[in-house]
Amino acid sequence: MVTQFEYGGYAVVARAIRHAAGGFAGVVTIADAFGEPGGPTFETETGTAETPEAALALAEAEAMRTIDAGEVN
């Protein structure tokens, strides 16, 4: 499951990835929304959840928190 959106001048891709042992991991990738070269600015795994929807929500929330905190280069 994947969702893409723009937040605070950044392009965000949030994904839910299935764990081999069960459950799903939330993964977020944040990049400059204005086309700066160089690939992703920030990428992290955000935790595990029982459903892909919950993992996606974790990733989306982490993206917004990270951008608001100024942790993205």
Secondary structure, 3 states (H helix, E strand, C coil): CEEEEEECCEEEEEEEEECCCCCEEEEEEEEECCCCCCCCCEEEEEEEECCHHHHHHHHHHHHHHHHHCCCCC
